[in-house]
Amino acid sequence: MKLPSVKVLLLGACFFGPAFVEAQTADEYEKRAYAKYRKGDLDAAISDFDRAIELDPKSAKAYRNRGDAKTDKGDLDGAIADFSRVIELDPESANAYFNRGTARMSKGDLDGAIADYSRAIELRPNFASAYDNRGTAKRAKGDLDGALADYNRAFELDPKSADAYVLRGVAKNDKDDLDDAISDYNRAIKLDPKSAVAYHYRGNAKRAKGDLDGAIADYNRVIELDPKSAFAYHNRGLAKCDKGNLNSAISDYDRAIDLNPKYAKAYVSRGNAQSINRRWRKALTDYNRFFELSERDQDYPRLYAWLSRACLGETDLANTDLAAYCAKRGNSVQGDWVSKIAGHLLGTVSEADLFAAAKSPDAKKEPGQFCEAWFFAGMKKLLIADKADAVEYFKKCLATEETTFVEYRFAHSELKFLGK
């Protein structure tokens, strides 16, 4: 689900209607192109904008609208080139800077986006949407205080913007100010009771607070408003999994995947649920599908895939796959926490060294690392049939009270399997 802040300003001619007249002049081509754009026929619209620009190479409006159409097509480089041309023709166009900033943000050029939004604000100090979007770019860079300052300014300019409340809520959520975040989501919903995105993020915050029933209720509302929201089904599945309703959670993951077969994260979540159910082959299939779909965020799924293979008795294959992945991670991450866990699974890092590495000067980080360490060390014990030590380690994992960690739920499942 995209945040509501990444807005593009659509500025063009009046909509002509369903019948397209024969065009002769640049202005006529622009009007017809915009009508096609409004109907969603992007290729035909761009073709007409091309012709309008041939007839009038200095038409800033044609470049601007063609840039909008290219943005919608995903041709971000082409869009940026068009908005840059608008700026050459009209250096005082705040909208051109705004839309170029949006295209740059979509490309991941956060610094370029922030520069463009800043220039738009210089040209139009009351540009609330520019503050919103600049705040989102700052948040993506990790500048949460800067993001909140921009969102607050947007509020001053547009106090009835439900989107702005959602955005500020997300930034507060990132700062672990969950209660304040929920307060902002509540205000957004009061302003716009049909804001699916507000319900979605409020559900996420409630889940983070442990209010699983409240989270599920919010995801239910998202699904009512947007029945094709794969994100809502996926996150409702996470909340159900947290409650221990594994089969219902898997049904939600299935639905999320039906709606979006390339939703990589849903395969990991379903794989985790299958692992909790000790359905190792199904779990491994899901993890492998995730690896096919995403080259990012593979660290922990690779560890879980090792466990699935090892529990299936395929230890040699498990070791080969994990060792190959660790080699691919490269020297830059050697010695980090994930490499310590992987090394322990592969037999190159001792149990004592694993627990020594779990210690951290960061008081917030250390309990989670010990939660993981006790679980993975426990699984190593279980795989060599040392059930007594495995039970002890799993209990120590649960004693960390890191209930949001996947390893916590895995340990709980293993204890149940062992009758403890």
N, C-alpha and C positions, 0 to 999 in steps of 0.2 A: 504494500500500500504506500503510495507516494505521499509525502507530506504536502499539505495544501499550499505551501508558500511559493513553490516554483511556478510562478505565474508568468505568462507571456501576454503582453498587451496587443490585442488585435485591432488594428486601425486600418480601415480600408473604405472602399466605396460602399454604397448602399446595395443590399441584396436584390438582385434582379428578379428572382423567382425561378421557377423550374424551366422556363423556355429561354434558351440562349439565342440572342439575336446575332446577326452577322456583324463582326467587328471590322472597323476600318482604321480608326484613329487609335493613338496610344491610350487615350482615356477610355475608349470603348473596350479595348483589350483588358485594361485594368479592371473595369467593372465586371466584365464577363469572367475574368480570372478569379475575382473575389467571390463571385456567385458560385463558381465551381469549388472554390476552397471551402465555402460554407457547407456545401453538399458533401464534402469529404473526398472529392475527386482531386487528389493532390497532384498527380502527374499532369492532368489536363490543366489545372490551375497554373502550375509552374510553366507549362508550355506557353500559356497566354501571357503570363508575366514576362517571359523571355521576349515575346514579340513586342509587348508594350515597351520594354527597355530598348529594343532595337530601334523602335520608332522615336523614343524619347530617352536618350541615355542619361539624362539628368533628372529623371523622375525619382526623387527620394521615396515617394510613396510606393512605387512599384518595387523598388529594391527591398523596402521594409516588409511589404506583404509577401514577397517571394521568400524572404528570410524566414518569416513565420511558417510558410508552407514547408520549407526545407527542414525547419526545426521539427515539425510534426512528422516528417518522413524519416527523421533520424540522420539527415545529412547535416551534421552540426558544423563541419568545416565550411560547407557551402553557405550555411546560415550566417556564420560569423563573418564570412567574406561580404555577404550582402549587407549586414548591419554596419560593417566597417565602411562600406561605400556610402551608406546613408550618412554616416558621421562626416565623411569627406564633403558631402554635398550640403549637410546641415549640421555644423559642429555644435549647435545649441540644442540638438534633439535629445532630450532626456530619455524618451522612449527607446531610441536606438541603443543608447548605452545600457538601458535596462534589459532589453531583449538580447543584446550581445552577451551581457552578464549571465543571463539565464542559459544561453547556449554553452557558454564557457563552463558554467557550473555543471551542466549535464555531461561535459567531457571530462570533468574532474579537475579542471583548471580553477582551483578555488581562489588563488591569489588574483588571477585575471578577472574572475567574477567579482570579487570584492572591490577591485579597482574600478570596474565599470559601474557597479551599484553606487559607489562613493561619488563618482562623477555625476551620475544621474541625480543624486541627492544635492550635490552642489548646484546643479542647474535648476532643480525643483525641490526646495527644502521641505515641502509638505508632502513628499512622495512616500506615502505610507507603505505601499507594496515594495518599494526599493529597500526600505528598512527591514521589512519582513524577510525578503530574499537575502539581503546582506547578513542578517542574523543567522539564517540557515547555513550560509557558506561559512560563517565564523564557527558555528556549532560543529560543522563537519571537520573543521581544522582543530577542534578541541578547545576553542576560545569560548567557553560557556558564559563567562561574565560579559564578554563583548556581545555575544548573541543576546543575552538577556537585556542588555542596555538598548540594543536595536529594537527588540520586541517591545520593550516598554515605551520607546519613542513612537513606534507604530500605534500602540494603544492610545497615546495622547492625541494622535492625528485621526484615528478611526476607532473610537471606543466601543463600537458595536460590531467589530469584526470577530466572528466566531473562529475563523482561521487563525487569527493572531493569538487567541487564547490557547488554541491547540499547540501552536508552535512554542509559545512560552512554557506551556506545560511540559512539552518534550524536553526542553532545555533544563527545566527544573528536575525532571525525572533523571536526566543524565548526571545531575549534581546530587542525586539520591534524596532530593527534597520531595518525597513521594506524596506527602499530604498536601503540600502546596501545589504540586502538579495536578492532583486529583481535583483540587479546588478550581484550577483553571479549566480543566476538562468539563467540570460541572457548569461553569459559566458559559463555555462554548455551547454545551447542549441546551442550556436555557435560551441562548440566542438563536440556536438552530437545532431544534429537536430531531432533525433528520440528518445530522452530521455523522455519517458512518465513521469517519476518521476520528472524531472525538470519542465515540463509544469504544473504538478499537484501542486507542491509546489509554483510555481510562481503564479498560480491561487489563492492559499490560501492567499498569501501575498497581492495580488491585492484586494481580497475581504476584507481583514482586513483594507486596505487603503480606501475602499469605491469605488474602481474602479470595479464595478460589471460587466459592459460589457467586460472589459478586462479579468476578472476572468472567465466569461462564455466562452469567446473565447479560453482561455487556456484549460479549461475542455473539450471543443469540440475537441481540438487537441489531448488530452489524449485519448478520446473515439475513434478517428480515428486510433490512434496507438495501442490501446488496447480496442477493443469493449466490452470486458468482464470485464472491470474495474468497479466493484460496487462502489468503492470509488469515481471515477470520476462522476458517475451519482448522487451519494449522494451529493457531494460537489457542483455540478452544481445546484442541487435542492436547496441547501442552498442559493446560489447566486440569483436564481430566486425568492425564497421566500423573500429575502431582497428587491428585486425590486417590490414585490407585485404581481408577476405572480404565484399565488398560485396553480392553476390547473396544470400548466406546471411543477411546482416544485413537486407536488404530483405524476405526471407521472414519473418524474425522480426517486423519492423515490420508486415507484412501481417497476421500472426497476432494481434498486439496490437490492431490496429484491428478485426479480425473480432470479437475478444472484447469490445472496448469502442469502438464506432464514434465516440464523442465524446471519445476520448483525444487531446486537442489536441496534446500534446507529441510523440506518435508520428508525427503528420503532418510536423512540422518535421524530425524525425530522418530520416524516409523521404525527405523533400525534399532534405535535405543529402546523403544517400547517392546520390540520383538526380543531384544536381549534380556530385558527385565522378565519377559515370559520364558526365557531360556530357549527360544526358537532360533537357534544359532544360524542355521542355513538361511532362513528368511532375513535375519538381521544382516548377514554378510552380503546377501544379494542387494539389499538396500544401500549399504555402505559403498559397495562397488559402483552402484548406479550414481551415487553422489560424486564419486571420484571422476566418473565420466563427464558429469555435468559442470563441475566446478573445480578449478585449480586453486581456489582460495579456501582458507579455513579448514584445511585437511588434517591438521595435527591430531586433534582428539579423535575424530572418526578413524584415523589410521590406527590409533591405539585400540579402539573398540573393535576394529576389524581383526586385529591380531588376536584379541580375546575370543572372538567368534571362531576363528580358524583353530586356535589352540583347543577350545572346548569341543570342537568337532574331531579332534585327534590329528589335525593337519599342522602340527607344530613346525615342521620343516618349511612348508609353504608360508606359514605365518611369519617365520623369521626372515625368509627371503624377501617377502614383500615389504616388511617393516624396515629391514636394513637398507633396501633400495631406496625407500622413501627418505630415510634419514640421510643417506648420501646425497640425495637430490636437494635436501634442505640447505646443504652447503656449510662452509666453515663459519659463516657469519653468525650462526645460531648454535654453534657447538657449545655445550656446557650450559645451555638454558634449561629451564625446568622440564619442558617436554622431552628434551634429549635425555635427561636423567631418567624419566619414567621409561622411555623407549629402551634405554640402555639396560635398565633393570629387567625389563621383559626379555631382552635379547641375551641377558646373562653377562653383560659387560660392566654393569654398575651394581655393586653390592647393596644389600639391604641397608647396611649401616650408612653407606654413602647416600643412598636415596633419602633416608630420614634426615641426614645432616643437611642435604640440599633443600629439604622442605622448610627448614628454619629460615625466617625472613625478618629483616628489620621493620618491615611494614606489618603492623599489627592487624590490619584488615586482610592482608593477603595470606598470612601464615596459616590460619585455620583451614582455608580452602585447599592449600597445598598438602596439609596433613590429611585432610579428608581423602584426597586423591592418592596419597602415598599409602595410607593404610589399606585402601581398597585394592590397588594394583598389587601390593605386596601380599595381600590376602589371597588374591586370585592365583598368584604364583604358588603359594602354599597349597591351595586347593588342587591345582593341576598336578602336584606331586603326591596327592592323597594325604596331605597333612591337615586333616580336617580340624583338629583341635586348635592349632595356631591360626588357621583360616578364620574360624569362628571368633577368636580373640581379636584378630585384626579388623574384621568387619564390625565388631562391636565398637572398637576404638574409632572407626570411621564414623559411625553414627554418633558417637560421643562428641564429635566436633560440632554437631548441630547445624552443619552446612546443608540445610534441607533443599536448597535450590540447585545443588550440584547433582549432575547425572550420576556421579560415582556414589553419592549417598543413596540414591534410589536403587542402584545396582547392588550395593552392599545389603540393603534391606531385603532385596529379593533373594540374594544368596543365603542369608540367614534363614529366611522362610523355607527355602529349599532344603536346608540342612536341619530343619526342625527346631531352630533356635529363635 
